[in-house]
């Protein structure tokens, strides 16, 4: 993978982190080792800031990271205690490592901060679970760990990173822009889409992502998707020429603009003025007026383009209503407007324990990328502990540390990391060996070298890559252990052997357990999502086309919602990997299509309207188009999973006579889905080579990146 030059801001962030870690280590390690003469306590105080400050990479501002560290401290103490007690036997330690590795790896279901602190917590168990079995030293271990973490907390508060823009602020700014876009004069379509592009979680710093299982985070994430849809719909409306003055549409747009401004203020301050009238009621009155006009004499019915524009206005109003509900949940803890339809806002009235249970149980499946990563990590660490204990390797915790730091979600990425790490450790071992031979037992020199060596290692390592990080950390290890006890140049040799052993175990686990990482899972998850969500289209069409006595129930979308959540998790994991393949597949369009199917399946049937004048031909055409969309979704799913595909006979919705506003609603919805599906399929179709022949790769296909 090509080296990417870090930006000035990234270099400053890395330097501040290195200074914090070195400062925390220096103020606790030297006094404990040379003043109190407590080497065990000093060793744990040394590793604690490295574990939670460098290995964990906790996102957020200094205050946010300090809060996470303090909340994680009791768990760190418990893990160190457990490791100390289980060190009595190799297989007891292996069993504990298996459980601890899985639980901490699976902590990613709780959001980015618990996921980020997990590697550091793993290290506290790893350090303690190796011989010698010395429960009498537990007090020193826990004291050193506590002192080290608290020292880093102080450094985080004294030298913090700049705070990122909170997601609430991003959302409020987007809603301010939407309010201006819905007002007369509007905003340029490109500007609206540009603001909307800041709302996906991939564009948000990890610390600010609303990714937790609670109501607030779920509502903010849901509101962000609705706001982005609203911005896109306003942009599309601005690009559609207005056929004539339309006071009814203007009134709805005015109500949308007012609502967006109020919601933006509510997000920023927690309070806002009362909405003047219900958007829900205005939408119903608007739809009733559409029906009244469409039922008039043929010569007085609105033109087709007017009806299409009104349908688009009604669709974006529904997005604004979704924003209103989600902002109410996020700021007040409950909906301020009726959260209907309930399946779309299923989390609104659910208790926090039930929300946590749903998040956990939803990922307890071999199809979940989070579950896969937790299993892979647990097996790798347990195997490494078994090998290190059975072979009685000196400093065996380095074997587990190699598994923990070098394991990636794909075999290719793991191999690249292992190859560079082994090369870096080889160079570092030579340098450390020369250092130990040259200085001998000069502990005063090692003490003077430790802080500058750490500063260089923790600054250049993250900036220059794995090889440099491993080489420099070997020097850190040598200068540290040379102060704690007598060592020889064999220490660097032991570290190299341990790293190679751990790298091999991590690589084998990557080969045996889901070697493709999220790439294969994102194919499968997206395919299942499209198949399941597409079933909403014909059901919705049938609901709208049924006569007055037809069923008025909304489609049951909970299975599709579950598939969407798994697909979003797989996509998020996939985007965090090194882009080895599939860099052009438009995954984002697939998620947009799924959300649009949900939106239409819920808002189209809500008004309970039925077409009495559409005629059998128009109804048959709408049903045929719905079936074509299902077939197209299945075709895309087959392309994703490598199955057989059949061409879809596309007739589409006619641009000719439009029998009723109900048909306009269906047309706008299904035409939008058709365009999205065409875009998705084009991203999966092999492009022609310069000679005109299609590229035959089954994996690499070009399109705008997703």
C-alpha positions in Angstrom: 0.0 0.0 0.0 1.4 3.4 -1.0 2.6 5.7 1.8 0.2 8.6 2.3 1.8 11.8 3.6 0.1 12.9 6.8 -1.3 16.4 7.0 -0.1 19.1 9.3 -3.1 18.5 11.6 -2.4 14.8 11.8 1.3 15.3 12.6 0.3 17.8 15.4 -2.2 15.3 16.8 0.4 12.5 16.8 3.0 14.7 18.5 0.6 15.8 21.2 -0.4 12.2 21.9 3.3 11.2 22.1 4.1 14.1 24.5 1.1 13.1 26.7 2.2 9.5 26.9 5.9 10.3 27.6 4.9 12.9 30.2 2.6 10.4 32.0 5.2 7.6 31.9 8.0 9.9 33.1 6.2 11.3 36.1 5.3 7.8 37.5 8.0 5.4 36.2 11.1 7.1 37.5 9.8 7.9 41.0 8.4 4.4 41.5 11.6 2.6 40.2 14.3 4.8 41.6 12.6 6.5 44.5 10.3 3.9 46.0 12.3 0.9 44.5 9.1 -0.9 43.4 9.9 -2.4 40.0 6.7 -4.3 39.6 4.6 -1.2 40.3 6.8 0.8 38.0 6.4 -1.7 35.2 2.6 -1.5 35.4 2.7 2.2 35.7 4.9 2.2 32.5 2.6 0.1 30.4 -0.7 1.7 31.6 -0.3 5.0 29.7 0.9 3.1 26.6 -2.1 0.8 26.7 -4.8 3.4 27.0 -3.0 6.2 25.3 -1.3 4.6 22.3 -2.6 1.1 21.8 -6.3 2.0 22.5 -6.4 5.2 20.3 -9.4 6.6 22.1 -11.1 9.2 19.9 -12.4 12.6 21.0 -11.2 15.7 22.8 -9.0 15.5 25.9 -11.9 15.7 28.2 -13.8 13.0 26.3 -10.8 10.6 26.4 -10.1 11.3 30.1 -13.7 10.4 30.8 -13.4 7.2 28.9 -10.2 6.3 30.7 -11.7 6.9 34.2 -14.7 4.8 33.4 -12.5 2.0 32.0 -10.2 2.0 35.1 -12.4 -0.3 37.3 -12.6 -2.8 34.4 -8.8 -2.6 33.9 -8.3 -3.3 37.6 -10.6 -6.3 37.4 -8.9 -7.7 34.3 -5.4 -7.3 35.9 -6.8 -9.1 39.0 -8.3 -11.9 36.9 -5.0 -12.3 35.0 -3.0 -12.5 38.2 -5.1 -15.2 39.6 -5.4 -17.3 36.4 -1.6 -17.2 35.9 -1.5 -20.2 38.3 -2.0 -22.5 35.3 -1.4 -22.1 31.5 -4.8 -23.5 30.5 -6.6 -21.5 33.1 -5.0 -18.4 31.6 -5.9 -19.6 28.1 -9.5 -20.0 29.0 -9.6 -16.6 30.6 -8.0 -15.1 27.5 -10.6 -16.7 25.3 -13.5 -15.2 27.3 -11.8 -11.8 27.8 -10.8 -11.6 24.2 -14.3 -12.2 22.9 -16.1 -10.0 25.4 -13.8 -7.0 24.8 -13.7 -7.6 21.0 -17.5 -7.7 20.9 -17.6 -4.4 22.9 -17.7 -2.7 19.5 -21.5 -3.2 19.5 -21.6 -0.4 22.2 -20.1 2.2 19.9 -16.7 3.7 18.9 -15.4 4.6 22.3 -15.9 1.2 23.9 -14.4 -0.4 20.8 -11.3 1.9 20.9 -10.5 1.3 24.6 -10.8 -2.6 24.2 -7.2 -3.2 23.0 -5.7 -1.4 26.0 -7.9 -3.4 28.4 -6.8 -6.6 26.7 -3.2 -5.7 27.5 -3.9 -5.4 31.2 -5.1 -9.0 31.3 -2.2 -10.1 29.0 0.4 -8.6 31.3 -1.0 -10.1 34.4 -1.7 -13.7 33.2 1.9 -14.7 32.5 4.2 -16.2 35.1 5.4 -15.8 37.6 2.3 -16.7 39.5 2.6 -14.0 42.3 -0.8 -13.1 43.8 1.1 -11.4 46.6 2.2 -8.7 44.1 -1.4 -7.9 43.1 -1.5 -4.8 45.2 1.6 -3.4 43.5 0.2 -4.2 40.1 -3.1 -2.6 40.7 -1.5 0.5 42.3 0.9 0.9 39.4 -1.9 0.5 36.9 -4.1 3.1 38.7 -1.2 5.6 39.0 -0.3 5.3 35.3 -3.9 5.8 34.1 -4.5 8.8 36.4 -1.2 10.4 35.2 -2.3 10.1 31.6 -5.8 11.5 32.5 -4.1 14.6 33.9 -1.9 14.9 30.8 -5.0 14.6 28.6 -6.6 17.5 30.4 -3.4 19.7 30.4 -2.6 19.1 26.7 -5.9 18.3 24.9 -6.6 17.9 21.2 -9.0 20.4 19.6 -12.6 19.4 19.9 -14.4 18.1 16.8 -17.7 19.5 15.7 -20.4 17.5 17.5 -22.9 15.6 15.4 -25.8 17.7 16.8 -24.1 20.8 15.5 -23.6 19.2 12.1 -27.2 18.2 12.0 -28.4 21.7 13.1 -26.3 23.4 10.4 -27.7 21.0 7.8 -31.2 21.8 8.9 -30.5 25.6 8.8 -29.4 25.0 5.2 -32.5 23.0 4.5 -34.7 25.8 5.9 -33.1 28.2 3.4 -33.4 25.7 0.6 -37.2 25.4 1.2 -37.7 29.1 1.4 -38.3 31.3 -1.6 -35.1 32.0 -3.5 -33.7 28.7 -2.2 -30.1 27.5 -2.2 -28.1 26.2 -5.1 -28.6 22.4 -5.5 -24.9 21.7 -5.3 -24.6 23.5 -2.0 -27.5 21.4 -0.5 -25.9 18.2 -1.6 -22.5 19.4 -0.3 -24.0 20.0 3.2 -25.8 16.6 3.1 -22.5 14.8 2.3 -21.3 15.9 5.8 -24.0 13.8 7.6 -23.1 10.2 6.8 -21.2 8.6 9.7 -18.2 7.9 7.5 -17.7 11.6 7.2 -17.8 12.1 11.0 -14.9 11.7 13.4 -15.3 8.4 15.4 -15.8 10.2 18.7 -18.7 12.2 17.4 -20.6 9.4 15.6 -24.0 8.6 17.1 -23.4 4.9 17.0 -24.5 3.8 20.5 -27.6 1.6 21.2 -29.5 4.2 23.2 -32.5 6.3 22.0 -30.5 9.5 21.6 -27.8 8.1 19.4 -30.3 6.1 17.3 -32.5 9.2 16.9 -29.6 11.3 15.8 -28.4 8.8 13.3 -31.9 8.4 12.0 -32.4 12.1 11.8 -29.1 12.5 9.9 -30.3 10.1 7.2 -33.7 11.9 7.0 -32.0 15.3 6.8 -29.7 14.2 4.0 -32.7 12.8 2.2 -34.5 16.1 2.7 -31.5 18.1 1.3 -31.3 15.8 -1.7 -35.0 16.1 -2.4 -34.8 19.9 -2.1 -31.9 19.9 -4.5 -33.9 17.8 -7.0 -36.9 20.0 -6.6 -34.8 23.1 -7.3 -33.6 21.5 -10.5 -37.2 20.8 -11.6 -38.7 23.8 -13.4 -41.9 25.1 -11.9 -44.7 24.8 -14.4 -46.9 27.5 -12.8 -47.6 29.2 -9.5 -48.6 26.6 -6.9 -49.7 28.2 -3.6 -50.4 24.9 -2.0 -46.9 23.6 -2.6 -45.5 26.9 -1.5 -47.4 26.7 1.8 -46.0 23.2 2.5 -42.5 24.4 1.7 -42.9 27.3 4.0 -44.0 24.9 6.8 -41.0 22.7 6.1 -38.6 25.7 6.3 -40.2 26.8 9.6 -39.9 23.3 11.0 -36.3 22.9 10.0 -35.3 26.2 11.7 -37.0 25.2 14.9 -35.4 21.8 14.9 -32.0 23.3 14.3 -32.5 25.6 17.3 -33.7 22.8 19.4 -30.5 20.8 18.7 -28.3 23.7 19.6 -30.0 25.0 22.7 -32.4 22.3 23.8 -35.3 24.7 23.6 -37.3 26.2 20.7 -40.5 27.9 19.8 -43.7 25.9 19.4 -44.4 24.8 15.8 -47.3 26.8 14.4 -49.6 23.9 13.4 -48.9 20.3 12.7 -47.0 19.4 9.5 -48.9 16.1 9.6 -52.2 18.0 9.3 -50.9 20.3 6.6 -49.7 17.3 4.6 -53.2 15.7 4.9 -54.9 18.9 3.8 -52.4 19.2 0.9 -53.1 15.6 -0.2 -56.9 16.2 0.1 -56.6 19.2 -2.1 -54.7 17.2 -4.7 -57.5 14.6 -4.8 -60.2 17.3 -5.1 -58.4 18.9 -8.1 -57.8 15.5 -9.7 -61.5 14.6 -9.5 -62.6 17.7 -11.4 -63.4 17.9 -15.1 -60.6 16.7 -17.4 -60.0 20.1 -18.7 -59.4 21.5 -15.2 -57.1 18.8 -13.9 -53.6 19.9 -13.1 -50.9 19.1 -15.8 -48.8 16.0 -15.3 -45.6 18.0 -14.4 -47.5 19.9 -11.7 -48.7 16.7 -10.1 -45.2 15.3 -10.2 -43.9 18.4 -8.5 -46.6 18.2 -5.8 -45.7 14.6 -5.2 -42.1 15.5 -4.7 -43.1 18.3 -2.3 -45.2 15.8 -0.3 -42.3 13.3 -0.3 -39.8 15.9 1.1 -42.4 17.0 3.6 -42.4 13.4 4.9 -38.7 13.6 5.3 -39.1 16.8 7.3 -41.7 15.1 9.5 -39.2 12.3 10.2 -36.6 15.0 11.1 -39.1 16.5 13.5 -39.8 13.2 15.3 -36.1 12.2 15.5 -35.0 15.6 16.8 -37.7 15.4 19.5 -36.5 12.0 20.6 -32.8 13.1 20.6 -33.4 16.3 22.6 -36.4 15.4 24.9 -35.9 11.6 25.2 -39.3 11.0 23.7 -41.2 12.0 20.5 -42.8 15.4 20.6 -45.1 14.4 17.8 -46.8 11.0 17.2 -44.0 8.6 16.1 -46.0 6.9 13.4 -45.7 4.6 11.7 -44.3 2.8 14.8 -42.0 0.3 13.0 -40.0 3.1 11.6 -39.5 4.6 15.1 -39.4 1.3 16.9 -36.8 2.6 19.4 -38.8 5.7 20.5 -40.6 4.2 23.5 -38.3 1.2 24.1 -36.3 1.1 27.4 -32.5 1.4 27.4 -32.0 -2.3 28.6 -34.2 -3.5 25.7 -32.3 -1.4 23.2 -29.0 -2.8 24.5 -30.4 -6.3 24.2 -31.6 -5.7 20.7 -28.2 -4.4 19.6 -26.3 -7.3 21.2 -28.7 -10.1 20.1 -28.8 -8.6 16.6 -25.0 -9.1 16.3 -24.9 -12.6 17.8 -24.7 -14.2 14.4 -21.9 -15.5 12.2 -23.1 -13.0 9.6 -22.2 -10.1 11.9 -18.8 -8.5 11.2 -18.5 -7.5 14.8 -19.1 -11.0 15.9 -16.6 -12.3 13.4 -13.9 -9.9 14.6 -14.5 -10.8 18.2 -14.2 -14.5 17.6 -11.1 -14.1 15.4 -9.4 -11.9 18.1 -10.4 -14.3 20.9 -9.1 -17.4 19.1 -5.9 -15.7 18.1 -5.1 -14.4 21.6 -6.0 -17.8 23.3 -3.9 -19.7 20.8 -1.0 -17.3 21.4 -1.3 -17.7 25.1 -1.3 -21.5 24.8 1.8 -21.5 22.6 3.7 -19.0 24.8 2.8 -20.9 27.9 3.5 -24.4 26.5 6.9 -23.4 25.0 7.7 -21.3 28.1 8.7 -18.3 26.0 10.5 -15.5 27.8 8.4 -12.3 27.8 5.6 -14.3 26.2 3.2 -11.4 26.5 4.9 -10.0 23.4 3.5 -12.9 21.4 -0.1 -11.9 22.4 0.7 -8.2 21.8 1.8 -9.0 18.3 -1.5 -10.8 17.7 -3.4 -7.9 19.1 -1.7 -5.2 17.2 -1.0 -6.8 13.9 -4.2 -8.7 13.3 -6.5 -7.2 10.6 -9.8 -8.2 9.2 -8.4 -9.6 5.9 -5.6 -12.0 5.2 -4.0 -9.5 2.8 -3.9 -6.7 5.2 -2.6 -9.0 8.0 0.1 -10.3 5.8 1.2 -6.7 4.8 1.3 -5.7 8.5 3.2 -8.9 9.6 5.8 -8.6 6.8 6.5 -5.0 7.7 6.5 -5.7 11.5 9.0 -8.6 11.2 11.3 -6.4 9.1 11.0 -3.6 11.5 11.6 -5.8 14.5 14.7 -7.3 12.8 16.2 -3.9 12.4 15.1 -2.8 15.9 16.6 -6.0 17.4 20.0 -5.2 15.8 19.9 -1.7 17.1 18.7 -2.7 20.5 21.4 -5.5 20.7 24.1 -3.0 19.8 22.8 -0.6 22.4 22.7 -3.3 25.2 26.2 -4.5 24.3 27.6 -1.0 24.2 26.1 0.3 27.4 26.1 -2.8 29.5 24.6 -2.1 32.9 24.7 1.7 32.7 21.1 2.2 34.1 21.7 5.9 34.4 22.2 6.1 30.6 19.1 4.0 29.9 17.1 6.2 32.2 18.3 9.3 30.3 17.5 7.7 27.0 14.0 6.3 27.8 12.0 9.6 27.5 13.5 10.8 24.2 13.4 7.3 22.7 9.7 7.0 23.6 9.0 10.5 22.1 10.6 9.5 18.9 8.9 6.1 18.8 5.4 7.3 19.5 5.8 10.2 17.1 7.5 8.7 14.1 5.9 5.2 14.4 2.3 6.3 13.7 3.5 8.7 10.9 5.9 6.3 9.1 4.1 3.0 9.4 4.2 -0.4 11.1 7.9 -1.2 10.3 9.2 2.0 11.9 6.8 1.6 14.9 8.0 -1.9 15.6 11.6 -1.1 15.3 11.4 2.0 17.5 9.2 0.2 20.1 11.9 -2.5 20.3 14.3 0.2 21.4 11.8 1.4 24.0 11.5 -2.1 25.4 15.2 -2.5 25.6 15.8 0.8 27.4 12.9 0.0 29.8 13.8 -3.5 30.8 17.5 -2.7 31.1 16.5 -0.4 34.1 14.3 -3.0 35.8 16.7 -5.8 35.8 19.9 -7.2 34.3 19.5 -7.9 30.6 21.7 -8.8 27.7 21.5 -8.5 23.9 19.4 -11.7 24.0 16.5 -9.5 25.0 16.1 -8.1 21.5 16.5 -11.7 20.1 13.6 -12.9 22.4 11.4 -10.0 21.3 12.0 -10.8 17.6 11.1 -14.5 18.2 8.0 -13.6 20.1 6.8 -11.1 17.5 7.4 -13.7 14.7 5.5 -16.3 16.7 2.6 -14.0 17.4 2.5 -12.8 13.8 2.4 -16.3 12.5 -0.5 -17.1 14.9 -2.4 -14.0 13.8 -1.9 -14.8 10.2 -3.1 -18.4 10.6 -6.2 -17.1 12.4 -6.8 -14.7 9.5 -6.5 -17.5 7.0 -8.8 -19.9 8.9 -11.5 -17.4 10.2 -13.2 -15.2 7.7 -10.1 -14.4 5.6 -11.9 -11.9 3.4 -12.9 -9.8 6.3 -15.9 -7.5 5.7 -15.5 -7.7 1.9 -17.3 -11.0 1.5 -19.8 -10.1 4.3 -20.6 -6.7 2.8 -21.5 -8.5 -0.5 -23.8 -10.9 1.3 -25.3 -8.4 3.6 -26.1 -5.9 0.9 -27.6 -8.6 -1.3 -29.9 -9.8 1.5 -30.8 -6.2 2.3 -31.8 -5.5 -1.3 -33.8 -8.7 -1.6 -35.7 -8.1 1.6 -36.3 -4.4 1.1 -37.5 -4.9 -2.5 -40.4 -7.0 -1.2 -41.8 -3.8 0.2 -42.4 -2.3 -3.3 -45.1 -4.6 -4.7 -46.8 -4.7 -1.3 -46.9 -0.9 -1.2 -48.1 -0.7 -4.8 -50.9 -3.2 -4.1 -51.9 -1.2 -1.0 -52.3 2.0 -3.0 -54.0 0.3 -5.9 -56.6 -1.6 -3.9 -60.1 -0.4 -4.0 -61.9 1.3 -1.1 -62.4 -2.1 0.6 -58.7 -3.1 0.3 -56.3 -3.6 3.1 -55.0 -0.4 4.6 -52.2 -2.0 6.7 -48.6 -0.9 6.1 -46.0 -3.4 5.0 -44.3 -5.3 7.7 -40.7 -4.0 7.5 -39.0 -5.3 10.6 -37.1 -8.1 8.7 -35.9 -5.5 6.2 -34.9 -3.1 9.0 -32.8 -5.9 10.6 -31.1 -6.6 7.2 -30.4 -2.9 6.8 -28.7 -2.7 10.2 -26.5 -5.7 9.4 -25.6 -4.2 6.0 -24.7 -0.9 7.6 -22.4 -2.6 10.1 -20.7 -4.6 7.4 -20.3 -1.5 5.2 -18.8 0.5 8.1 -16.3 -2.3 8.8 -15.5 -2.6 5.1 -14.7 1.1 4.8 -12.3 0.9 7.7 -10.2 -1.7 5.9 -7.4 -1.1 3.5 -9.1 -0.8 0.0 -7.6 -3.8 -1.7 -10.6 -4.4 -4.0 -14.1 -3.2 -4.8 -13.1 0.4 -4.6 -15.6 1.4 -7.3 -18.7 -0.4 -6.3 -21.4 2.0 -5.2 -22.3 0.7 -1.8 -23.7 4.0 -0.7 -26.3 3.9 -3.4 -27.5 0.6 -2.1 -28.0 2.0 1.3 -29.8 5.0 -0.1 -32.1 2.7 -2.2 -33.0 0.7 0.9 -33.8 3.8 2.9 -35.9 5.1 0.0 -37.9 1.9 -0.1 -38.6 2.2 3.6 -39.6 5.8 3.3 -42.0 5.1 0.4 -43.4 2.0 2.0 -44.4 4.0 5.0 -45.5 7.4 3.8 -47.3 6.3 0.6 -50.0 4.2 2.3 -50.4 6.5 5.3 -53.0 8.7 3.7 -55.3 5.8 2.9 -56.1 7.1 -0.6 -57.4 4.8 -3.3 -57.6 5.5 -7.0 -61.1 5.2 -8.5 -60.3 6.6 -11.9 -56.9 5.1 -12.7 -58.3 2.2 -14.7 -57.1 -1.3 -15.0 -54.3 -0.5 -17.5 -52.7 2.0 -15.1 -52.9 -0.4 -12.2 -51.5 -3.2 -14.2 -48.6 -1.0 -15.4 -47.8 0.1 -11.8 -47.9 -3.6 -10.6 -45.6 -4.6 -13.5 -43.2 -1.8 -12.6 -43.1 -3.0 -9.0 -42.4 -6.5 -10.1 -39.6 -5.2 -12.4 -38.0 -3.5 -9.4 -38.1 -6.7 -7.4 -36.5 -8.5 -10.3 -33.8 -5.8 -10.6 -33.0 -6.0 -6.9 -32.7 -9.7 -7.1 -30.5 -9.4 -10.2 -28.2 -7.0 -8.3 -28.1 -9.3 -5.3 -27.1 -12.2 -7.6 -24.3 -10.0 -9.1 -23.1 -9.3 -5.6 -23.0 -12.9 -4.5 -21.7 -14.4 -7.8 -25.0 -16.2 -8.7 -26.7 -16.6 -12.0 -28.4 -13.5 -13.3 -31.2 -13.0 -15.9 -31.9 -9.8 -17.8 -34.8 -7.8 -16.5 -37.4 -6.8 -19.1 -37.9 -3.1 -18.2 -41.0 -1.2 -19.3 -41.0 1.4 -16.6 -43.7 3.9 -15.8 -45.2 5.7 -18.8 -44.7 9.4 -19.2 -48.1 9.7 -20.9 -51.5 10.2 -19.4 -51.5 10.2 -15.6 -54.9 9.1 -14.3 -54.7 10.4 -10.8 -52.4 12.0 -8.1 -52.1 8.5 -6.6 -50.4 7.3 -9.8 -48.1 10.4 -9.6 -47.0 9.4 -6.1 -46.2 5.9 -7.3 -44.5 7.1 -10.4 -42.2 9.5 -8.5 -41.3 6.8 -5.9 -40.7 3.9 -8.4 -39.0 6.1 -11.0 -36.5 7.2 -8.3 -35.9 3.6 -7.3 -35.4 2.6 -11.0 -32.8 5.3 -11.4 -31.0 4.1 -8.3 -31.0 0.5 -9.3 -29.6 1.4 -12.8 -26.8 3.3 -11.1 -26.1 0.4 -8.8 -26.1 -2.1 -11.6 -23.8 0.0 -13.7 -21.3 0.0 -10.8 -21.3 -3.8 -10.9 -21.0 -4.2 -14.7 -17.5 -4.8 -16.0 -16.4 -1.8 -18.1 -15.1 -2.4 -21.6 -11.4 -2.5 -22.2 -9.8 -0.2 -24.8 -10.4 -2.8 -27.5 -14.1 -2.9 -26.7 -14.2 -6.3 -24.9 -15.7 -6.3 -21.4 -13.4 -6.9 -18.5 -14.1 -10.4 -17.1 -13.1 -9.9 -13.5 -15.9 -11.0 -11.2 -14.7 -8.7 -8.4 -13.3 -5.5 -9.9 -15.9 -3.4 -11.6 -15.8 0.3 -12.1 -18.3 3.0 -11.2 -18.3 6.1 -9.0 -16.9 5.1 -5.6 -19.4 4.3 -2.9 
